[in-house]
Amino acid sequence: MAIGIGLLGSGVVGGALLRRLIEDRQALGARTGLDLEVRKVAVRSVDKARDFTIPRHLLTTDPEEVVGDPGVHLVVEVMGGLNPAGELVRKALRAGKAVVTANKELMAARGSELLDEAAKTGVSLLFEASVGGGIPIIRPLTETLAGEPLSRVMGIVNGTTNYLLTRMSEDGAQFEDALHEAQAKGYAEADPTADVSGSDAVAKAAILASLAFGTVVHPAQVYREGIEDVQAVDVAYGATLGYVLKLLAIADKAEEGITVRVHPTFVDSSHPLAAVRGVANAVFVEGPEVGELLFSGPGAGGGPTATAVLGDVIDAARELLAGPRVTPRVRFGPGRIVPFEESITKWYVRLRVLDAPGVLAAVAAAFGQADVSIKSVWQEGRGDEATLLMITHDAKEANLRAAVASLADLDILKEVAASIRVQSDEP
Ligand SMILES: NC(=O)c1ccc[n+]([C@@H]2O[C@H](COP(=O)([O-])OP(=O)(O)OC[C@H]3O[C@@H](n4cnc5c(N)ncnc54)[C@H](OP(=O)(O)O)[C@@H]3O)[C@@H](O)[C@H]2O)c1
């Protein structure tokens, strides 16, 4: 029996998927034993010029037609955004159709509700491509590692920002120059806000944390700081201290609960994530039994992302043929989300101070009063001004902020020029 497939969208990802479903139909059948037949494709504009010409009889501008077509057993949502994608996915699941989506925004905001809907009708809702593009990470978390009480998932989940930071660290580029170059090369959108502000990474962090720890983490519960204010000078200072700067999505689970955050982070130059360059993505997973795992590869692009979507389509099609109901792969239970102020990390702090006796003692005293202990300090004088670089030991977020705020009272301080979190296994 042929499995009828309907596509909601045929852009960068949908177009690459459609080409393979149509051109490789025989080869896919030979490999998988499945006959996957595209029966409807919804787009916004029927007349738009496309890399892959969609057969006219498949096209519609009404996405409801795809979801309502009795010949469509499996709906692939690659239109993006929350609306109307969310309601279309819900309707498809309610009608007993399997759904595959690449939409991180939707899965981060409404994933648990939609997975419940899928469980009620006993169909699959698969979303491998929603995080890390072509990198298999959702299936490892929900299947291969389903029995592992994971303690950490940490990754580079946005290619644009990784490209910008790579240019800044390897070539000394300033943020604005790197951004213009990335836009010219097609690595950054004309409006790069979602990427550079970290909000794209927040959606992915919420999905990864929810799956890794089995507790729903909403994007609003993820701390976010982008890379807009990162200065090339700090990237360079970090390098001299043995660190590489990355925008990391970090989800930790400890006795106190779950912490999920996205922010610029110095990692040890020996850490596997430090070697992930350019637009590549990588996710590092840690568990008590399995140890450390690294998943890396192309985090975006039509071809790689369509490979992940196609894998889900094949999986969902097999389940449709196997029987009337699918056992849900994902279950969520209770769990405490730790308020961000309580989270603990090391810090890099750069201060501009007067080059005067007693400066170091005054700064150390202010940090000590806020219960932040300094691990190491470097001082570099320039005329009557000096730069003070400090690395702290593990400190509570709230304490570090209090320490930095209290520096404002010191006459010797000119500016707290930078404060960047450090993820290091060194004591
Ligand atoms: N691009 C990537 O590298 C990548 C990687 C991972 C995940 N994703 C996710 O994959 C999804 C699709 O991304 P994309 O880059 O392929 O987007 P895209 O190129 O903008 O394609 C969107 C498609 O949806 C259609 N569409 C949008 N709104 C519609 C509506 N209301 N009714 C009918 N059709 C509509 C568009 O029609 P027209 O063609 O007529 O405009 C287009 O074909 C998003 O959720 C994205 O986050 C993308």
The ligand as an SDF file (V2000), in Angstrom:
LIG
                    3D

 48 52  0  0  0  0  0  0  0  0999 V2000
   16.2910   26.2110    6.4690 N   0  0  0  0  0  0  0  0  0  0  0  0
   16.9680   25.4250    7.3110 C   0  0  0  0  0  0  0  0  0  0  0  0
   18.1700   25.2160    7.1630 O   0  0  0  0  0  0  0  0  0  0  0  0
   16.2320   24.7780    8.4620 C   0  0  0  0  0  0  0  0  0  0  0  0
   16.9450   23.9320    9.3350 C   0  0  0  0  0  0  0  0  0  0  0  0
   16.2880   23.2990   10.3830 C   0  0  0  0  0  0  0  0  0  0  0  0
   14.9300   23.5300   10.5590 C   0  0  0  0  0  0  0  0  0  0  0  0
   14.2630   24.3950    9.7270 N   0  0  0  0  0  0  0  0  0  0  0  0
   12.8410   24.6160    9.9610 C   0  0  0  0  0  0  0  0  0  0  0  0
   12.1100   24.1270    8.8530 O   0  0  0  0  0  0  0  0  0  0  0  0
   10.9490   24.9120    8.6560 C   0  0  0  0  0  0  0  0  0  0  0  0
   10.9360   25.4320    7.2100 C   0  0  0  0  0  0  0  0  0  0  0  0
   12.0830   26.2340    7.0030 O   0  0  0  0  0  0  0  0  0  0  0  0
   12.5050   26.7040    5.5380 P   0  0  0  0  0  0  0  0  0  0  0  0
   13.8530   27.3150    5.6800 O   0  0  0  0  0  0  0  0  0  0  0  0
   12.2990   25.6020    4.5650 O   0  0  0  0  0  0  0  0  0  0  0  0
   11.4190   27.8770    5.2720 O   0  0  0  0  0  0  0  0  0  0  0  0
   11.0510   28.5970    3.9170 P   0  0  0  0  0  0  0  0  0  0  0  0
   12.1360   28.4050    2.9040 O   0  0  0  0  0  0  0  0  0  0  0  0
   10.6330   29.9760    4.2570 O   0  0  0  0  0  0  0  0  0  0  0  0
    9.7710   27.7860    3.3900 O   0  0  0  0  0  0  0  0  0  0  0  0
    8.4900   27.9290    3.9350 C   0  0  0  0  0  0  0  0  0  0  0  0
    7.5010   27.2620    2.9940 C   0  0  0  0  0  0  0  0  0  0  0  0
    6.1970   27.3040    3.5810 O   0  0  0  0  0  0  0  0  0  0  0  0
    5.2770   27.9290    2.6800 C   0  0  0  0  0  0  0  0  0  0  0  0
    4.3090   28.6670    3.4920 N   0  0  0  0  0  0  0  0  0  0  0  0
    4.5780   29.5240    4.5100 C   0  0  0  0  0  0  0  0  0  0  0  0
    3.4290   29.9790    5.0490 N   0  0  0  0  0  0  0  0  0  0  0  0
    2.4220   29.3930    4.3600 C   0  0  0  0  0  0  0  0  0  0  0  0
    1.0050   29.4610    4.4320 C   0  0  0  0  0  0  0  0  0  0  0  0
    0.3950   30.2280    5.3500 N   0  0  0  0  0  0  0  0  0  0  0  0
    0.2830   28.7160    3.5720 N   0  0  0  0  0  0  0  0  0  0  0  0
    0.8930   27.9320    2.6440 C   0  0  0  0  0  0  0  0  0  0  0  0
    2.2390   27.8230    2.5360 N   0  0  0  0  0  0  0  0  0  0  0  0
    2.9930   28.5460    3.3810 C   0  0  0  0  0  0  0  0  0  0  0  0
    6.1210   28.8100    1.7740 C   0  0  0  0  0  0  0  0  0  0  0  0
    5.4400   29.0290    0.5430 O   0  0  0  0  0  0  0  0  0  0  0  0
    6.1710   29.8010   -0.6920 P   0  0  0  0  0  0  0  0  0  0  0  0
    7.2440   28.8780   -1.1630 O   0  0  0  0  0  0  0  0  0  0  0  0
    5.1270   30.0000   -1.7020 O   0  0  0  0  0  0  0  0  0  0  0  0
    6.7140   31.0700   -0.1080 O   0  0  0  0  0  0  0  0  0  0  0  0
    7.3890   27.9580    1.6380 C   0  0  0  0  0  0  0  0  0  0  0  0
    7.2170   26.9980    0.6170 O   0  0  0  0  0  0  0  0  0  0  0  0
   10.9810   26.0050    9.7230 C   0  0  0  0  0  0  0  0  0  0  0  0
   10.2420   25.6170   10.8390 O   0  0  0  0  0  0  0  0  0  0  0  0
   12.4610   26.0770   10.0840 C   0  0  0  0  0  0  0  0  0  0  0  0
   12.6850   26.5360   11.3990 O   0  0  0  0  0  0  0  0  0  0  0  0
   14.8940   25.0040    8.6810 C   0  0  0  0  0  0  0  0  0  0  0  0
  1  2  1  0
  2  3  2  0
  2  4  1  0
  4  5  1  0
  4 48  2  0
  5  6  2  0
  6  7  1  0
  7  8  2  0
  8  9  1  0
  8 48  1  0
  9 10  1  0
  9 46  1  0
 10 11  1  0
 11 12  1  0
 11 44  1  0
 12 13  1  0
 13 14  1  0
 14 15  2  0
 14 16  1  0
 14 17  1  0
 17 18  1  0
 18 19  2  0
 18 20  1  0
 18 21  1  0
 21 22  1  0
 22 23  1  0
 23 24  1  0
 23 42  1  0
 24 25  1  0
 25 26  1  0
 25 36  1  0
 26 27  1  0
 26 35  1  0
 27 28  2  0
 28 29  1  0
 29 30  1  0
 29 35  2  0
 30 31  1  0
 30 32  2  0
 32 33  1  0
 33 34  2  0
 34 35  1  0
 36 37  1  0
 36 42  1  0
 37 38  1  0
 38 39  2  0
 38 40  1  0
 38 41  1  0
 42 43  1  0
 44 45  1  0
 44 46  1  0
 46 47  1  0
M  CHG  2   8   1  16  -1
M  END
$$$$
